[in-house]
């Protein structure tokens, strides 16, 4: 999760498209399957196992709140 946080922090234009590009890069970097990686990010940031498309959801939540929720998870 710390890798995802680092990569999300690098995004300067917090849009569904840039978030999706970042998520795709995370898949390549981590070697995880989308179902596992995206589910983990979704649960940490929304506290729900299901949501609309993850990139759209994160765009609506906003960068600051997304990073804050990941930080809260990492501190536990």
Beta strands, then each sheet from edge to edge (+ up, - down):
end
